[in-house]
Amino acid sequence: MKLSGVPATVGGVRVATWNVNSVKQRMPRLLPWLEQRRPDVVCLQETKLTVEAFGELLEQPLAERGYEFAVAGQSGWNGVAILSRVGLEDVVVGVDGAPGFPDPEARAVAATCGGVRVHSLYVPNGREPDSEHYRYKLAWLAALRDVVKAGPGDAMLCGDMNIAPADADVFDPAAYAGHTHVTAPERAALGELQALGLHDVVRERWPDERVFTYWDYRAGMFHQDLGMRIDLVLASASVSGRVAAAWVDRQARKGTGPSDHAPVIVDLDEAPDGDIGPVVPPPSARGPRKGRVKLPQAK
């Protein structure tokens, strides 16, 4: 849905990405969060609604808050969207040349917002190393790389990449041994994207901080701060140079009915809340010693 045009290039823009793990279930959290944080561009993942159902649910409340939107959706699974108050032009659904599993899945939508090409991405999980779904993940990422390489130059890739870029992005590398998200081929595929000139803006701004974006619902992982950083914002040099603040809104992961992911927020040109650091509120105490905790699915 479109509202109105805006100038080609917009300054002072807040961009956010959030895997909401069902936009229908997260409505009581999403709408107040939009009013509180006032992002200008929002990339959503795991909306889990068809395009029609997304519009029926959100068209009016989003219009009331000044957002137009673009959606790639399917019933009950996957689904991505871009909400924008700074324009929404040249919308493209999907990734050209990407495989399906076996059919195309709703995992990508791109649009130009305020002069920047914004991609909302939900990268395939991979399930098990060397599985058919794992090979699908790597092929999908290769197709995404080709699309990004083709331009335009001012770009932001936002979303649940389902890859922790480095060992520092998981609470304990030993706990993830034998699992997806941390394998060398996955990290290499992410590295090939970054080799196009994309910058991991949160990690570059906070190189030595403990920063996570996802915590399993089970086993009290969030309260122990046993998480991983898989929700990323990768920006071209022209955009990353405009970053005034980059942080994880940990507050949105607390309370009743949260997603298992927290939003990542990037402020371009201006930092309305100041350069406040990687999380809100400050991170909890460090978790148990390495090797002492297993992932819930491994128990």
BALOBA-1460 file (C-alpha; in Angstrom, 3 decimals):
// residues 299
<rec num="1" residu="m" x="0.000" y="0.000" z="0.000"/>
<rec num="2" residu="k" x="1.314" y="3.473" z="-0.882"/>
<rec num="3" residu="l" x="0.581" y="6.773" z="0.821"/>
<rec num="4" residu="s" x="2.623" y="9.587" z="-0.701"/>
<rec num="5" residu="g" x="5.952" y="10.405" z="-2.273"/>
<rec num="6" residu="v" x="8.957" y="11.878" z="-0.469"/>
<rec num="7" residu="p" x="12.243" y="13.392" z="-1.622"/>
<rec num="8" residu="a" x="14.704" y="10.932" z="-3.184"/>
<rec num="9" residu="t" x="17.211" y="11.278" z="-0.347"/>
<rec num="10" residu="v" x="16.126" y="11.689" z="3.264"/>
<rec num="11" residu="g" x="18.336" y="12.463" z="6.280"/>
<rec num="12" residu="g" x="17.808" y="11.633" z="9.926"/>
<rec num="13" residu="v" x="16.307" y="8.207" z="9.249"/>
<rec num="14" residu="r" x="15.823" y="5.438" z="11.824"/>
<rec num="15" residu="v" x="15.900" y="1.957" z="10.287"/>
<rec num="16" residu="a" x="14.912" y="-1.133" z="12.273"/>
<rec num="17" residu="t" x="14.733" y="-4.843" z="11.610"/>
<rec num="18" residu="w" x="12.735" y="-7.305" z="13.706"/>
<rec num="19" residu="n" x="11.866" y="-10.971" z="13.381"/>
<rec num="20" residu="v" x="8.468" y="-10.797" z="15.060"/>
<rec num="21" residu="n" x="7.750" y="-14.558" z="14.889"/>
<rec num="22" residu="s" x="4.092" y="-14.015" z="13.811"/>
<rec num="23" residu="v" x="2.936" y="-10.460" z="13.283"/>
<rec num="24" residu="k" x="-0.588" y="-11.452" z="14.327"/>
<rec num="25" residu="q" x="0.593" y="-12.678" z="17.730"/>
<rec num="26" residu="r" x="2.916" y="-9.711" z="18.106"/>
<rec num="27" residu="m" x="0.336" y="-6.988" z="17.355"/>
<rec num="28" residu="p" x="0.006" y="-6.002" z="21.053"/>
<rec num="29" residu="r" x="3.773" y="-5.448" z="21.071"/>
<rec num="30" residu="l" x="4.383" y="-4.136" z="17.552"/>
<rec num="31" residu="l" x="2.037" y="-1.144" z="17.449"/>
<rec num="32" residu="p" x="3.130" y="0.355" z="20.796"/>
<rec num="33" residu="w" x="6.745" y="-0.256" z="19.811"/>
<rec num="34" residu="l" x="6.256" y="1.703" z="16.585"/>
<rec num="35" residu="e" x="4.910" y="4.610" z="18.611"/>
<rec num="36" residu="q" x="7.673" y="4.390" z="21.200"/>
<rec num="37" residu="r" x="10.718" y="3.997" z="18.937"/>
<rec num="38" residu="r" x="9.291" y="5.843" z="15.912"/>
<rec num="39" residu="p" x="11.338" y="4.061" z="13.235"/>
<rec num="40" residu="d" x="11.074" y="5.484" z="9.727"/>
<rec num="41" residu="v" x="11.774" y="2.172" z="7.994"/>
<rec num="42" residu="v" x="10.987" y="-1.220" z="9.537"/>
<rec num="43" residu="c" x="11.952" y="-4.592" z="8.090"/>
<rec num="44" residu="l" x="9.873" y="-7.427" z="9.529"/>
<rec num="45" residu="q" x="10.516" y="-11.157" z="9.250"/>
<rec num="46" residu="e" x="8.439" y="-14.251" z="10.006"/>
<rec num="47" residu="t" x="5.198" y="-12.356" z="9.548"/>
<rec num="48" residu="k" x="3.487" y="-15.723" z="8.837"/>
<rec num="49" residu="l" x="0.613" y="-14.159" z="6.897"/>
<rec num="50" residu="t" x="-0.440" y="-13.984" z="3.267"/>
<rec num="51" residu="v" x="-0.218" y="-10.587" z="1.575"/>
<rec num="52" residu="e" x="-3.993" y="-10.235" z="1.819"/>
<rec num="53" residu="a" x="-4.142" y="-11.188" z="5.491"/>
<rec num="54" residu="f" x="-1.298" y="-8.802" z="6.322"/>
<rec num="55" residu="g" x="-3.186" y="-5.937" z="4.679"/>
<rec num="56" residu="e" x="-6.455" y="-6.790" z="6.408"/>
<rec num="57" residu="l" x="-4.728" y="-6.843" z="9.781"/>
<rec num="58" residu="l" x="-2.378" y="-3.886" z="9.480"/>
<rec num="59" residu="e" x="-3.385" y="-1.512" z="6.676"/>
<rec num="60" residu="q" x="-5.440" y="0.811" z="8.872"/>
<rec num="61" residu="p" x="-3.207" y="0.904" z="11.982"/>
<rec num="62" residu="l" x="-0.122" y="1.427" z="9.842"/>
<rec num="63" residu="a" x="-1.755" y="4.192" z="7.800"/>
<rec num="64" residu="e" x="-2.746" y="5.909" z="11.040"/>
<rec num="65" residu="r" x="0.945" y="5.920" z="11.980"/>
<rec num="66" residu="g" x="2.091" y="7.173" z="8.594"/>
<rec num="67" residu="y" x="3.448" y="3.940" z="7.119"/>
<rec num="68" residu="e" x="3.088" y="2.464" z="3.683"/>
<rec num="69" residu="f" x="4.173" y="-1.129" z="3.261"/>
<rec num="70" residu="a" x="5.391" y="-3.841" z="0.915"/>
<rec num="71" residu="v" x="4.898" y="-7.513" z="1.730"/>
<rec num="72" residu="a" x="5.986" y="-10.954" z="0.612"/>
<rec num="73" residu="g" x="3.774" y="-13.421" z="2.420"/>
<rec num="74" residu="q" x="2.540" y="-16.956" z="2.754"/>
<rec num="75" residu="s" x="0.163" y="-18.581" z="5.157"/>
<rec num="76" residu="g" x="1.605" y="-19.825" z="8.439"/>
<rec num="77" residu="w" x="5.297" y="-19.684" z="7.493"/>
<rec num="78" residu="n" x="8.058" y="-17.245" z="6.599"/>
<rec num="79" residu="g" x="6.893" y="-13.842" z="5.336"/>
<rec num="80" residu="v" x="8.710" y="-10.496" z="5.210"/>
<rec num="81" residu="a" x="7.645" y="-6.870" z="4.997"/>
<rec num="82" residu="i" x="8.969" y="-3.332" z="4.767"/>
<rec num="83" residu="l" x="7.134" y="-0.488" z="6.491"/>
<rec num="84" residu="s" x="8.202" y="3.012" z="5.496"/>
<rec num="85" residu="r" x="7.431" y="6.641" z="6.253"/>
<rec num="86" residu="v" x="10.128" y="7.921" z="3.867"/>
<rec num="87" residu="g" x="8.950" y="6.475" z="0.571"/>
<rec num="88" residu="l" x="8.556" y="3.014" z="-0.886"/>
<rec num="89" residu="e" x="9.612" y="2.773" z="-4.515"/>
<rec num="90" residu="d" x="10.599" y="0.032" z="-6.970"/>
<rec num="91" residu="v" x="9.335" y="-2.839" z="-4.836"/>
<rec num="92" residu="v" x="10.729" y="-6.274" z="-5.728"/>
<rec num="93" residu="v" x="9.481" y="-9.469" z="-4.086"/>
<rec num="94" residu="g" x="11.855" y="-12.409" z="-3.827"/>
<rec num="95" residu="v" x="15.464" y="-12.903" z="-4.885"/>
<rec num="96" residu="d" x="16.044" y="-13.299" z="-8.609"/>
<rec num="97" residu="g" x="17.561" y="-16.698" z="-9.345"/>
<rec num="98" residu="a" x="17.073" y="-18.067" z="-5.827"/>
<rec num="99" residu="p" x="15.902" y="-21.675" z="-5.487"/>
<rec num="100" residu="g" x="12.739" y="-22.720" z="-3.695"/>
<rec num="101" residu="f" x="12.211" y="-25.571" z="-1.280"/>
<rec num="102" residu="p" x="10.848" y="-26.893" z="-3.572"/>
<rec num="103" residu="d" x="8.679" y="-23.877" z="-4.413"/>
<rec num="104" residu="p" x="9.617" y="-20.215" z="-3.903"/>
<rec num="105" residu="e" x="9.214" y="-19.062" z="-0.309"/>
<rec num="106" residu="a" x="8.354" y="-15.599" z="1.044"/>
<rec num="107" residu="r" x="11.810" y="-14.682" z="2.303"/>
<rec num="108" residu="a" x="12.748" y="-11.374" z="0.672"/>
<rec num="109" residu="v" x="11.302" y="-8.032" z="-0.309"/>
<rec num="110" residu="a" x="13.231" y="-4.939" z="-1.387"/>
<rec num="111" residu="a" x="12.291" y="-1.307" z="-1.927"/>
<rec num="112" residu="t" x="13.927" y="2.095" z="-2.166"/>
<rec num="113" residu="c" x="13.199" y="4.085" z="0.985"/>
<rec num="114" residu="g" x="14.560" y="7.592" z="1.402"/>
<rec num="115" residu="g" x="17.099" y="7.037" z="-1.354"/>
<rec num="116" residu="v" x="18.455" y="3.749" z="0.053"/>
<rec num="117" residu="r" x="17.780" y="0.298" z="-1.361"/>
<rec num="118" residu="v" x="16.446" y="-1.638" z="1.645"/>
<rec num="119" residu="h" x="16.177" y="-5.438" z="1.695"/>
<rec num="120" residu="s" x="14.096" y="-7.235" z="4.319"/>
<rec num="121" residu="l" x="15.469" y="-10.768" z="4.486"/>
<rec num="122" residu="y" x="14.623" y="-14.020" z="6.214"/>
<rec num="123" residu="v" x="17.436" y="-16.357" z="5.212"/>
<rec num="124" residu="p" x="16.630" y="-20.090" z="5.276"/>
<rec num="125" residu="n" x="17.514" y="-21.769" z="8.576"/>
<rec num="126" residu="g" x="19.509" y="-24.654" z="7.129"/>
<rec num="127" residu="r" x="18.163" y="-27.104" z="9.727"/>
<rec num="128" residu="e" x="21.086" y="-29.568" z="9.822"/>
<rec num="129" residu="p" x="24.587" y="-29.203" z="8.330"/>
<rec num="130" residu="d" x="24.876" y="-30.899" z="4.930"/>
<rec num="131" residu="s" x="21.111" y="-31.463" z="4.719"/>
<rec num="132" residu="e" x="19.069" y="-30.598" z="1.649"/>
<rec num="133" residu="h" x="17.787" y="-27.493" z="3.442"/>
<rec num="134" residu="y" x="21.350" y="-26.487" z="4.305"/>
<rec num="135" residu="r" x="22.337" y="-26.677" z="0.631"/>
<rec num="136" residu="y" x="19.224" y="-24.650" z="-0.201"/>
<rec num="137" residu="k" x="20.374" y="-22.000" z="2.281"/>
<rec num="138" residu="l" x="23.782" y="-21.669" z="0.659"/>
<rec num="139" residu="a" x="22.318" y="-21.507" z="-2.858"/>
<rec num="140" residu="w" x="19.793" y="-18.888" z="-1.724"/>
<rec num="141" residu="l" x="22.589" y="-16.754" z="-0.252"/>
<rec num="142" residu="a" x="24.591" y="-17.046" z="-3.482"/>
<rec num="143" residu="a" x="21.611" y="-15.726" z="-5.451"/>
<rec num="144" residu="l" x="21.205" y="-12.875" z="-2.968"/>
<rec num="145" residu="r" x="24.872" y="-11.984" z="-3.427"/>
<rec num="146" residu="d" x="24.360" y="-11.687" z="-7.185"/>
<rec num="147" residu="v" x="21.342" y="-9.414" z="-6.718"/>
<rec num="148" residu="v" x="23.183" y="-7.125" z="-4.304"/>
<rec num="149" residu="k" x="26.255" y="-7.048" z="-6.550"/>
<rec num="150" residu="a" x="24.107" y="-5.734" z="-9.390"/>
<rec num="151" residu="g" x="23.333" y="-2.629" z="-7.321"/>
<rec num="152" residu="p" x="22.308" y="0.027" z="-6.574"/>
<rec num="153" residu="g" x="25.244" y="1.161" z="-4.452"/>
<rec num="154" residu="d" x="23.329" y="2.707" z="-1.540"/>
<rec num="155" residu="a" x="21.961" y="-0.382" z="0.163"/>
<rec num="156" residu="m" x="21.005" y="-1.924" z="3.482"/>
<rec num="157" residu="l" x="20.434" y="-5.640" z="4.009"/>
<rec num="158" residu="c" x="18.297" y="-6.029" z="7.122"/>
<rec num="159" residu="g" x="16.950" y="-9.144" z="8.691"/>
<rec num="160" residu="d" x="17.293" y="-12.545" z="10.238"/>
<rec num="161" residu="m" x="20.343" y="-13.899" z="8.435"/>
<rec num="162" residu="n" x="20.323" y="-17.157" z="10.451"/>
<rec num="163" residu="i" x="24.126" y="-16.910" z="10.638"/>
<rec num="164" residu="a" x="26.225" y="-15.795" z="13.588"/>
<rec num="165" residu="p" x="29.139" y="-14.021" z="11.869"/>
<rec num="166" residu="a" x="31.809" y="-15.059" z="14.382"/>
<rec num="167" residu="d" x="32.312" y="-17.006" z="17.592"/>
<rec num="168" residu="a" x="31.902" y="-13.743" z="19.521"/>
<rec num="169" residu="d" x="28.295" y="-13.682" z="18.307"/>
<rec num="170" residu="v" x="27.217" y="-16.754" z="20.304"/>
<rec num="171" residu="f" x="27.265" y="-17.230" z="24.062"/>
<rec num="172" residu="d" x="29.487" y="-20.312" z="23.808"/>
<rec num="173" residu="p" x="30.880" y="-21.657" z="20.516"/>
<rec num="174" residu="a" x="31.178" y="-25.155" z="22.024"/>
<rec num="175" residu="a" x="27.414" y="-25.269" z="22.615"/>
<rec num="176" residu="y" x="26.795" y="-24.772" z="18.888"/>
<rec num="177" residu="a" x="29.236" y="-27.406" z="17.649"/>
<rec num="178" residu="g" x="27.503" y="-29.582" z="15.066"/>
<rec num="179" residu="h" x="24.650" y="-27.105" z="14.548"/>
<rec num="180" residu="t" x="23.814" y="-24.706" z="11.749"/>
<rec num="181" residu="h" x="24.306" y="-20.923" z="11.962"/>
<rec num="182" residu="v" x="27.993" y="-21.217" z="12.851"/>
<rec num="183" residu="t" x="29.501" y="-23.510" z="10.200"/>
<rec num="184" residu="a" x="32.346" y="-22.390" z="7.975"/>
<rec num="185" residu="p" x="30.350" y="-22.550" z="4.690"/>
<rec num="186" residu="e" x="27.559" y="-20.394" z="6.144"/>
<rec num="187" residu="r" x="30.011" y="-17.826" z="7.469"/>
<rec num="188" residu="a" x="31.849" y="-17.877" z="4.142"/>
<rec num="189" residu="a" x="28.588" y="-17.158" z="2.302"/>
<rec num="190" residu="l" x="27.951" y="-14.226" z="4.623"/>
<rec num="191" residu="g" x="31.529" y="-13.106" z="4.082"/>
<rec num="192" residu="e" x="30.987" y="-13.090" z="0.318"/>
<rec num="193" residu="l" x="28.108" y="-10.667" z="0.835"/>
<rec num="194" residu="q" x="30.250" y="-8.431" z="3.005"/>
<rec num="195" residu="a" x="33.044" y="-8.604" z="0.423"/>
<rec num="196" residu="l" x="30.778" y="-6.608" z="-1.879"/>
<rec num="197" residu="g" x="31.499" y="-3.667" z="0.416"/>
<rec num="198" residu="l" x="28.828" y="-4.189" z="3.058"/>
<rec num="199" residu="h" x="29.532" y="-3.285" z="6.680"/>
<rec num="200" residu="d" x="28.122" y="-5.058" z="9.746"/>
<rec num="201" residu="v" x="27.189" y="-1.763" z="11.381"/>
<rec num="202" residu="v" x="26.402" y="-3.058" z="14.885"/>
<rec num="203" residu="r" x="29.603" y="-5.054" z="15.231"/>
<rec num="204" residu="e" x="31.731" y="-2.302" z="13.725"/>
<rec num="205" residu="r" x="30.315" y="0.179" z="16.190"/>
<rec num="206" residu="w" x="30.642" y="-2.179" z="19.184"/>
<rec num="207" residu="p" x="33.590" y="-4.458" z="18.314"/>
<rec num="208" residu="d" x="34.202" y="-5.792" z="21.816"/>
<rec num="209" residu="e" x="30.704" y="-5.873" z="23.315"/>
<rec num="210" residu="r" x="28.560" y="-8.892" z="24.156"/>
<rec num="211" residu="v" x="25.696" y="-8.346" z="21.709"/>
<rec num="212" residu="f" x="22.897" y="-10.842" z="21.001"/>
<rec num="213" residu="t" x="19.607" y="-10.517" z="19.121"/>
<rec num="214" residu="y" x="18.025" y="-13.964" z="19.606"/>
<rec num="215" residu="w" x="17.416" y="-16.068" z="22.702"/>
<rec num="216" residu="d" x="15.578" y="-19.409" z="22.631"/>
<rec num="217" residu="y" x="12.257" y="-19.336" z="24.484"/>
<rec num="218" residu="r" x="13.220" y="-22.476" z="26.385"/>
<rec num="219" residu="a" x="15.361" y="-23.022" z="29.479"/>
<rec num="220" residu="g" x="15.425" y="-19.370" z="30.543"/>
<rec num="221" residu="m" x="17.958" y="-18.517" z="27.849"/>
<rec num="222" residu="f" x="17.033" y="-14.829" z="27.715"/>
<rec num="223" residu="h" x="17.223" y="-14.267" z="31.449"/>
<rec num="224" residu="q" x="20.652" y="-15.904" z="31.507"/>
<rec num="225" residu="d" x="21.703" y="-13.898" z="28.430"/>
<rec num="226" residu="l" x="22.518" y="-17.094" z="26.531"/>
<rec num="227" residu="g" x="21.872" y="-15.916" z="23.018"/>
<rec num="228" residu="m" x="23.277" y="-15.364" z="19.576"/>
<rec num="229" residu="r" x="23.508" y="-12.477" z="17.122"/>
<rec num="230" residu="i" x="21.853" y="-13.519" z="13.880"/>
<rec num="231" residu="d" x="19.741" y="-10.428" z="13.103"/>
<rec num="232" residu="l" x="22.013" y="-8.127" z="11.142"/>
<rec num="233" residu="v" x="22.109" y="-4.825" z="9.318"/>
<rec num="234" residu="l" x="24.681" y="-4.855" z="6.520"/>
<rec num="235" residu="a" x="25.143" y="-1.470" z="4.857"/>
<rec num="236" residu="s" x="27.153" y="-0.218" z="1.910"/>
<rec num="237" residu="a" x="29.986" y="2.190" z="2.695"/>
<rec num="238" residu="s" x="27.948" y="5.201" z="1.606"/>
<rec num="239" residu="v" x="25.243" y="4.277" z="4.123"/>
<rec num="240" residu="s" x="27.423" y="2.931" z="6.933"/>
<rec num="241" residu="g" x="29.260" y="6.231" z="6.944"/>
<rec num="242" residu="r" x="26.002" y="7.900" z="7.950"/>
<rec num="243" residu="v" x="25.438" y="5.674" z="11.017"/>
<rec num="244" residu="a" x="25.061" y="7.791" z="14.160"/>
<rec num="245" residu="a" x="23.915" y="4.928" z="16.421"/>
<rec num="246" residu="a" x="23.398" y="1.178" z="16.100"/>
<rec num="247" residu="w" x="21.864" y="-0.881" z="18.881"/>
<rec num="248" residu="v" x="19.722" y="-3.829" z="19.911"/>
<rec num="249" residu="d" x="16.415" y="-2.969" z="21.565"/>
<rec num="250" residu="r" x="16.623" y="-5.636" z="24.233"/>
<rec num="251" residu="q" x="13.648" y="-4.103" z="26.051"/>
<rec num="252" residu="a" x="11.373" y="-5.405" z="23.284"/>
<rec num="253" residu="r" x="12.396" y="-8.978" z="24.159"/>
<rec num="254" residu="k" x="11.207" y="-8.593" z="27.762"/>
<rec num="255" residu="g" x="7.747" y="-8.792" z="29.275"/>
<rec num="256" residu="t" x="4.612" y="-10.605" z="28.144"/>
<rec num="257" residu="g" x="4.318" y="-12.216" z="24.732"/>
<rec num="258" residu="p" x="7.645" y="-11.215" z="23.161"/>
<rec num="259" residu="s" x="9.220" y="-12.540" z="20.010"/>
<rec num="260" residu="d" x="12.308" y="-14.659" z="20.570"/>
<rec num="261" residu="h" x="14.219" y="-11.964" z="18.651"/>
<rec num="262" residu="a" x="14.906" y="-8.358" z="19.628"/>
<rec num="263" residu="p" x="14.820" y="-5.502" z="17.110"/>
<rec num="264" residu="v" x="18.027" y="-4.026" z="15.754"/>
<rec num="265" residu="i" x="17.887" y="-0.247" z="15.329"/>
<rec num="266" residu="v" x="20.212" y="1.878" z="13.191"/>
<rec num="267" residu="d" x="20.036" y="5.679" z="13.206"/>
<rec num="268" residu="l" x="21.344" y="7.451" z="10.117"/>
<rec num="269" residu="d" x="22.706" y="11.019" z="10.353"/>
<rec num="270" residu="e" x="21.134" y="11.708" z="13.741"/>
<rec num="271" residu="a" x="20.856" y="9.723" z="16.993"/>
<rec num="272" residu="p" x="17.587" y="10.781" z="18.684"/>
<rec num="273" residu="d" x="18.348" y="8.732" z="21.799"/>
<rec num="274" residu="g" x="22.065" y="9.383" z="21.700"/>
<rec num="275" residu="d" x="24.779" y="6.857" z="20.959"/>
<rec num="276" residu="i" x="23.368" y="4.635" z="23.664"/>
<rec num="277" residu="g" x="25.249" y="1.408" z="23.112"/>
<rec num="278" residu="p" x="24.402" y="-2.052" z="21.868"/>
<rec num="279" residu="v" x="21.441" y="-2.929" z="24.094"/>
<rec num="280" residu="v" x="18.584" y="-1.373" z="26.030"/>
<rec num="281" residu="p" x="18.720" y="-1.815" z="28.979"/>
<rec num="282" residu="p" x="22.385" y="-2.743" z="29.675"/>
<rec num="283" residu="p" x="23.263" y="-6.424" z="29.231"/>
<rec num="284" residu="s" x="22.609" y="-8.868" z="32.010"/>
<rec num="285" residu="a" x="25.443" y="-10.623" z="33.825"/>
<rec num="286" residu="r" x="27.574" y="-12.938" z="31.776"/>
<rec num="287" residu="g" x="26.316" y="-16.498" z="31.590"/>
<rec num="288" residu="p" x="27.869" y="-19.658" z="33.003"/>
<rec num="289" residu="r" x="31.377" y="-20.700" z="32.098"/>
<rec num="290" residu="k" x="31.885" y="-22.049" z="28.603"/>
<rec num="291" residu="g" x="31.050" y="-25.683" z="28.141"/>
<rec num="292" residu="r" x="28.558" y="-25.724" z="31.002"/>
<rec num="293" residu="v" x="25.368" y="-25.051" z="28.998"/>
<rec num="294" residu="k" x="23.835" y="-27.067" z="26.174"/>
<rec num="295" residu="l" x="21.326" y="-25.737" z="23.679"/>
<rec num="296" residu="p" x="17.752" y="-26.749" z="24.601"/>
<rec num="297" residu="q" x="17.331" y="-28.682" z="21.340"/>
<rec num="298" residu="a" x="20.503" y="-30.669" z="22.129"/>
<rec num="299" residu="k" x="19.277" y="-31.911" z="25.502"/>
